[in-house]
């Protein structure tokens, strides 16, 4: 990124006002505690500030504590590089690499955010990106420029880091008494408070904030919508977007499982013999703690991260299933949730070929389930005649006709697909239904839901469709419609776009989105195209896909309850089982 060329001709003909906002000095923003000098990118026409500190370093006595505001230094900081990423742990089993690559080295001093603002921005809507990564990995360095440009530079964007793993989600009675539970969520909240206080300095409108994330980022949106019992209203954000909202097993902070993780972490950190364990952890060197963090996670179930949000009784007051479905107590005014067709394969062991192996997977995934519960799961996810023959072709299901995703997909068939489908629905797909439901029943609120089914619709594969860069399986027309819907929602709270923008589609549903409440959602797919095969990555092998030329948009309204052979009924089952899952 380079500063704009200030040619003599421009100086002679430009107005003084135009000169002033193009001048590098106008990129220096005084936040009271520090000044930050950003850079202008002439290829995107964006002013960009990277590595803005929004909290004091979470070290020493602030380790495992709620974040506090930055300390005053009065310094001017060159904001041209990302701040340190928070300390990372990969999922147990190692099948899920950090993607995209981290923007900076890891460090415990990591509470930084980034701002992308159109040149000359004045009271523009604000899009806030909360990264995913299972609450254990990734950072806020995803380049949001393409997404902003695709919408005519009509909003600005903010991304942030938050504490991960044990540093962000260590849970026990000790932590509640002497520190802060859900510290990573509190980091996110402090960044939202920072936006309310400071975003006007960058040209943003604090009353029009949209928070969005994928996976754990989507789960974070869900939990921020539940924060403080849903009594915050819209003081921090007006709109939410929860893509594939990640809902791992959600315990009370003092349940046996999170407490056992805490004890393992304390022991591996060399603090088990100390009377004041949390003080010992705060004084321990960070390398020792990070090694313990990694080792506890590596011992977790395949495809999971050990440390995750919990019900803490204050910030998160109830389980998601109860608060969203029974209480419908949520913050903000609008919610747009979604899920992908094949959310499960990245997180499920790839050796489940028999029902016996499936039962073993279920016992590991749901340790509170008894034999009757396991039998109920198997009954809810029956294997069809098609799935019993594992030599049959694998393919993407139609969703509302023919074989269903219960036992066939492009990635698996039979018992392996049953495991994939169970994991997908309990962890991502049903939560996407539930968060949308949380915004129903109140005429002042609204919600929408869609499913992304264009192969390969793996977990996370939707990101390139709206944030970019797009893949060969996502046509330019498809991406244009998707990014424009995102921009419309950020601006208005409605994803409706003109039919001509959604061109090449047989349906006009995108100009008249169904609100959630009548079990209606929109299916995002494509038809036509040129058949080929592609390596799905992650050890999943090759699958059949369609690429240009010939791809045609296929957006249509569908019944979410009957989708894939009755997903709504299966989500009702998980709602009943929620206390034992727990979720």
N, C-alpha and C positions, 0 to 999 in steps of 0.2 A: 504494500500500500504506500502511496506517495502523496505528498501535498499537492494541491492543484497548481498548475502552471499559471503564474500571474503575468500574462503577456502585457506589454505596454499598450497594445491596441485596446485590450479589455479595460485597462485602467482609464483610458481616455474616454471610453463610451459608456462604461458602467456607472450606475448610480452609487452614491456613497453607501447606501444601505446594502446594496449587493456586495460591494467590496468588503464591508465590515463583517458579514457573516461568512464570507469565503476566506477571510484572513485567518491564519493559524491561531492567532491569539483568541479568536472567538471559540476555539475548540478547548480552551482551558475553562473548566467548570469548578467553581468554588463550592465545596460541600460543607464548609465550616470547619471540619476537622483536617481536611487535606484538599489540595487542588489537583485536578487530573486533566492532563492535556491529551486529547485524542488525536486521531488522524482522519483526514478526508480521503476517501477512496473514489477516484474520479471514474472508475469503470462501473461502479454501482451507484454513484452519487449519494453515498452514505457517509455520515460522520460516525466513527466507531471508537468506542472507549473499551479497552480490555483491562481486566485485572483491577477493578475498583474494589477497594476493601469496604465491605458493608458491616463488618463485625470485628471486635477485638480478636486477636489470635486465641483459639480455644486450647491454650496450653496452661501448664501449671495448675493453679486453683480453678481455672475455667475448663479444664478437661472434664468431660462427663457432666458438665453444667449447662444451663441455659446460656445461649449467646448473649453478649452485651454489645452495645454500640462501640464503634471504633474510638480509639483514643486520639486526642488532638495532637497533631505534630506540626501543622502549619506548612508542611512541605508541599512542593509541586512535584507530582509524580507523572512521568511519561507513560501514558496508558496505551502502549502499543504491543504488549504481550500479555497472554493469558496468565492469571494468577495460578499458583500451585494447585494441582488436583488433590482432592482429599485421598487419604490412604485407602488402598484398594484390596478387595478380595474377590477372586473368581469363584463361580459357583462350584460346588462339589462335583467332581467328575470331570471338570475342566473342558466341557464341550462348548462353552459360551465365551468366546474371546471378547476383550474390550473393543467395541466398535461404536462410533468411529474411534481412531486412536486418540489417546489423551492429548490435550493441548499443551500440557506442561508436566514437569516432574511431580511426583507425589510428595506431600508434606502434610503434617498435622495442622500447620498454619495455612488454611485453604479457603477461608470464607470470603470469596471474591465473586463479583458479578461483572457482566459485560452489557454494554448498551450499543444498539445499532439504531441510529436516528437519521431520517432523511434530511438532507441539507435544507435549512430554513424551516424546519418543523415547528409548527405552532399548534398546541393542544390536539395532537393526534392521538388516536386510540393506542393502547399499549398491549402488546402481546408478550406474555411471560412464558418462556420455555423452561420446564422442570425436567431435567434429564432422567432417564430410567437407569436400569442396571441392577435390579433386584435389591436395592438399598445396600449394595455392596461394592459396586464398581461404576465407572464412567465419570464424566464431568460435564461442565456446561460450555464446552468449547465448540459445539456444532455451529457451523457458519449459517447464520439466518439471513444472509444477504439475498440469496436467490428468491426466497419466499417473499421478502418485502418487495423486491423488484417486480415480481410476478403480479403484485397487486398495486402497481403504480406508485410505490413508495408512499402509501396512504396510511401507514401505521409505523410505529417504532417497536423495537423488540428488546427484551432483557432476558438474559440467561444467568444462572447462578450455580455455584457449587454448594453442597451441603454435606455435613459429616455422614460417613458411611460405616457399615459394619459395626463392630463393638464401639467405636468412637462416637457413633451417632445413635445406636439403638441397643445399648447395654441395658438390661432390665433386671431389677431385683428390689427387695425392700431397702437395701442399702442405698441404691441409686435414687429411689424415690425420696428417702429421708435426707440424704446428704448431697444429692446432685440433681439431675433432671432426666426424667424418662423422655423418650422420643426426641432427643436433642436434635437429630437431623431434621425432623419436622419443624421444630422451633427455629432452626436456622432458616428454613424456607419462609416461615412466617416473618422473621425479622427482615428478610429481603423484601417481602411484600410491604412491610411497614416503611422500609427505606424508600421504596417506590412512591408511596403516598407522600412522603416528605420531600423527595428530591426530583421526581421525574419531570416536573415542570421546567427544571433547569435545562433539560435536554429537548424540550418541545413536546412532552407528553401530557395527556389529560388523565389525572389520577382517578377521575370518576368513571373512566372507560377502560378498565383493566380486564383482560382475559388471561386466565392461567390455563396452561396446556401441558400435557406430558404423555408419554407412551410407556407402557409397562409399569415399572415402579414410579415413573413420572405421572402416569395416569392414576396409579394408586395414590400418589401424593395429592393429586387434584381431588380425588375422592375424600381423602382424610382431611384436607384443608376445608372442603365443603362441610365436613362434620365437626370441625373444630369448635371447642367450647359449647358443645351441644347444639350447634347450628344457630347460636344466638348472635353471631357477629353481623348478620345482615350483609350488606354490600359495602362495608367500609373498607375492605381490602381488595375485593374484586367483584365485578358485576357478572362476569361470564366464566364458565369453566368448559374445558374440553378434555375428556378422559378417554384416551385411545388405549385399548387393551388394558384396562385398569387391573394392575397386579394385586391380587389378594391372597398372599400366602396365609398359612395358618395364623389366625389372629387370637392371641392369648391375652388374658389379664396379666398385668405386669408381674404379679407374684405367683402365677401358676407354676407347676412343677417344671414345665419345659423351659421357659426363659430363665428360671432360677437355676436349673442345671447347667445351662450355657454360661451363666454368670460364674458359677462355681468352677467350671472348667477353665474359664478365662482367668479367674483369680489364681488358680493353681498354676497354670502355665506361665503366668506373669510373675510367679514367685512371691505372691502376697497372701497365700492361704494361711500362713502362720501368724499373720498380723492381726491385732485386735481391731484396728481401724483399716479395713481392707480398701476402702475408697481412697483414703489418704495415701496409702501405699501405692495404689495404681496411679495416682496423680504425680507421685514423686518418682515413679519408675521411668527408666529411659524408654523412649518411644520405639526403638528397635525391638526391645523385648516385648512390648505390648503388641506391636504389629505382627511379630512372629506368632504370638498367642492368638491373635485375631485370625490369621490365616489358618492355623492348625485347627481351631475350633470349627471354622467353616468347612475345611477339608473333611472333617469327620461327620458332616451333616449328610442328609439323604441326597442321593444323586439329583443334580439339577437344581439344588436349592442353596440359598445363603442362610447361614445360621441365624443372624441377627435381623430382626424386622420390627416394625411398629407394633405396639401393644395398646390395650385399653389401660390408661393410666389414671382414670377417675377425674381428670380435670381438663386437660387439652383434648384428649380423646376419651369421651365419657361412656361410650357404649360400643358394642360390636357393630361393624358395618351392616350386617344383615338386619339387625334389630333397628338401628337408627334410621337407615334408609327406607326400610319396608314397613316397619310398624309405626315409627314416630314421624317419619318424613320431615325431619328437622334439619335443614340445610342452609348454608350460607350462599350468597350470590343469588342472582335472579334467573339465570339461564344455564343449561347444561347440554352438551352435545357429546354423546359417548359412542363408542364403536368397538368392534372386535374383528379379528381376521378369521378366515376359515380354518387355518391349520396352526393353532396356537401351541399345540402340545409337543411336537416332535423334538424340539430343542431341549426339553426338560425331562424327558421320560427315557429310561434305559431302553436300548434297542434290542433286547433279547427276550421279549415277552411273546413267546410263541404258543404257549399253552394256557389254559384257564388256571392251572395250578400256579404258573408264574404270575399271572394277573392277580390272583389272590394274594400272593406274596407282596406284590407291588402295592396293593390296597392296604395291607396291614402296615407296611412301612409308611405309607402316606397318611393314614388315618389311625394312629395308634390307640385312640379311644374307642374304636369300633369293635363291637363284639361280633360273634358269628352271624347273628341275625342281621346286623347292619351290613356285613359283607354280602350276605345273600341278597339283601335289598338292592345293593348297588348292582350286582350281577343281573338281577331281574330288570332293573331300570335301563341297563345297557345290554340288551340281548344281542347275541350273534345271529346273523341271518344266514340263510342258505348260501348267499353269495360269499359271505365272509368265512364260511367253514372251509372253503377250498382256497388255500393261500397261494395257489398257482394262478388264480384269476388275475386279470389286469388290475392295476391300481389306477385310479383316475379321480379327478375333481368331481364331486357330486353336484347335482343341479340345485339342491337345497329344498325344492318343493315337489320333486318327483323322482321316482326310481330309488336305487340304493341310497342309503344315508351315510353321513359322516360318523355314525356310531361304529361302523366296522369297515369302512373303506375310505381312502383318501389317496392323493398322489404319492404319499410317503409310506403308507402301511395298509395292511389288510388284516382282518381277523382279530385275534386277541391283542396284538400290538396296537391296532387302531382303537380298540376299545379302551386301552390304557391311555392312549393319546387323547381320545375324546373326553374321557373322564377328567383328566388333568386340565384340559382346555376349558371345559365348562365350569368346573368348580373354581378355577383360579383366575380366568379372564372373561369368559363369555357371559356367564351368569352375573358376575359383578357389573358388567357393562349394562345389562338390563336393569340391575338394582339401582345403580346411581341415577339412571334416567327416571326410574320410578320415584326416587326421592324428591323430584321436582314436580310431581303431579299432585293434584288435589288442591292446589293454591292458584287461583286465577292470575296472580301477579307473577307467577313463575312459569317457565316453559322448558321442555327438553325434547331432544331428537336423538335418534339412534340409527346407525348404519352398520352393515357388515361388508367387509372387503373380501371378495372371493376370487379375484383374478389370479390364477396360478403364476408363480408360487406364493400363495398367501400365508407364508410362514409368519410367526411372531416377529414383529418389527419390520416386516417388508413393506409396510405402508408408509414408513417415514419418507422414503425417497419420492413418494407420490406427491407430497405437499412441501416438504422442506428441501427436496432435491439433494443431489442430482438424480434424475429419474433413471430407471433401468430400461433395458431393451424390451421388457414385457409391459411397459407402461407407455402408451402412445402419447404423442405431444398433445392431442386433443383431450385425452383422458386426464393428463396432468393439468392442463389448462383449466378444465372444469373443476378439478379437485382444489387447486390452489385458489381459484376464484371463490369457491364456496367458503373456504377457510377465511378469506379476506372479508366476505360479506358478513359472516358470523361475528368476526372480531369487531366490525363496524356497527352492526345493528342487532346482534343477538339472534338473527335468523339466517340460515344457510341458503335461502332462496336465491337463485341466480337466473338470468334470462335464458330462455330456451336456446337462443342462438349461441350462447357461450357453452352450453352443454351439447353443442351440435354433434351430429352423427350418432344420436341416441334415438331409440324408438319410442322413448317415453318422455313426457314433459314433467315428470315428478320433481325434478330439481328446481322448477319454478314454483312449486307448491308443495313443499315438504310436509309430510304428515307429522303432527306432534305426537310424541309418545304418550300413551295413555289408553290407546285402542289397540295395542299390540302390533302396530304398524311400524316398519322400518324400511330403509332403502338399501337395496343390494347394489354394491359397486362391482361391476364386472365388465368384461369386454368379450366380444364375439369376433369371429372371422380371424384374420391374421394368417401368418405363415407358420406351419407346424415345424417344430424343431425340438431338440432336447437340450437341457442345461444342467450343469452340476449345481445342486441346491446348496452345496457347502455343508459344513458342520458334520461331515461324515455321513450325510443322508443319501448320497448317490445322485444319479441323474433322474430327472423327471421330464415329462412332456410339457412343453409350454408353447405359447403362440407369440410371435413377434411381428413387427412391421415387415412388409407392407400388408395392408388389409385389415388392421385392427379397427373395430367399431365399438364405440361406447355403448354400454348396456346397463343403464341405470333404471331400476324399476322398484316399485313399491311391493313389499312382500309381508306376509303374516309372520311375525316373529315368534308367535306361540307354536305354530305348526312347523316352523322351519326345521329342516334336518330331522324329520320324523318326530317332532314334538319337543323341541328344546325348551319351550316354555314350561311344559310339564316336568321335564327333568330339573329345571331350575327351581320349580316348586318343591321337588324332592330335596334338593340341597338346602332350600330354606328350612325345611323341617329338620334336616340333619345338622343345621348350622351350629347348635350348641355343642355338638360332639365333634365337629370337624376340627377346631372351631373356626367360625368366620362371621 
